[in-house]
């Protein structure tokens, strides 16, 4: 990959969208929360999987729902 390849990113409609920063913040928020919980639960496989797969927060939200802590727990 060279610098001329990077200049072609401007031609991708998503990067020119005014919604791109919002999607980025949305995705980073959910990914951070899911990674935090996976690390706290010592779930290495989930941590690696969530770290490598980007789904705009969808997989992260599913993980958070599936691993919902019991009431009274201090874990996110």
C-alpha positions as CSV (number, residue, x, y, z in Angstrom):
1,X,0.0,0.0,0.0
2,X,1.4,3.4,-0.9
3,X,0.2,7.0,-0.4
4,X,-1.7,7.0,-3.7
5,X,-3.9,4.2,-2.4
6,X,-4.8,6.2,0.7
7,X,-5.9,9.1,-1.4
8,X,-8.6,6.9,-2.9
9,X,-10.4,6.7,0.5
10,X,-11.9,10.1,-0.3
11,X,-13.9,8.4,-3.1
12,X,-15.7,6.0,-0.7
13,X,-19.1,7.6,0.0
14,X,-19.1,6.6,3.7
15,X,-16.0,8.7,4.4
16,X,-17.5,11.8,2.8
17,X,-20.7,11.3,4.8
18,X,-21.5,13.8,7.6
19,X,-22.7,10.7,9.6
20,X,-19.3,9.1,9.6
21,X,-18.1,10.7,12.8
22,X,-21.3,9.7,14.6
23,X,-20.9,6.1,13.4
24,X,-17.3,6.1,14.6
25,X,-18.3,7.4,18.1
26,X,-21.2,4.9,18.2
27,X,-19.0,2.0,17.3
28,X,-16.1,2.9,19.6
29,X,-18.5,3.4,22.6
30,X,-20.0,-0.1,22.3
31,X,-16.7,-1.8,21.4
32,X,-15.1,-0.2,24.5
33,X,-17.9,-1.2,26.8
34,X,-18.0,-4.8,25.4
35,X,-14.2,-5.2,25.6
36,X,-14.2,-3.8,29.2
37,X,-16.8,-6.4,30.2
38,X,-15.0,-9.3,28.4
39,X,-11.8,-8.3,30.1
40,X,-13.5,-8.0,33.5
41,X,-15.1,-11.5,33.0
42,X,-11.7,-12.9,31.9
43,X,-13.2,-14.1,28.7
44,X,-10.2,-14.2,26.4
45,X,-11.9,-15.7,23.4
46,X,-14.7,-13.1,23.5
47,X,-12.2,-10.3,24.0
48,X,-10.1,-11.3,20.9
49,X,-13.3,-11.9,18.8
50,X,-14.8,-8.5,19.8
51,X,-11.4,-6.8,19.2
52,X,-11.0,-8.1,15.7
53,X,-14.5,-8.0,14.3
54,X,-16.1,-4.6,13.5
55,X,-19.8,-4.6,13.1
56,X,-20.7,-1.0,14.0
57,X,-21.5,-2.1,17.5
58,X,-24.0,-4.8,16.7
59,X,-21.9,-7.8,17.9
60,X,-20.8,-5.7,20.9
61,X,-24.4,-5.0,21.9
62,X,-25.4,-8.6,21.4
63,X,-22.5,-9.7,23.7
64,X,-23.5,-7.1,26.3
65,X,-27.0,-8.4,26.3
66,X,-26.0,-12.0,26.5
67,X,-23.6,-11.4,29.4
68,X,-25.9,-9.1,31.3
69,X,-24.8,-9.2,35.0
70,X,-27.2,-10.3,37.7
71,X,-28.7,-7.5,39.8
72,X,-26.5,-6.3,42.6
73,X,-23.3,-7.0,40.6
74,X,-20.8,-4.1,40.2
75,X,-19.6,-5.4,36.8
76,X,-20.8,-3.4,33.8
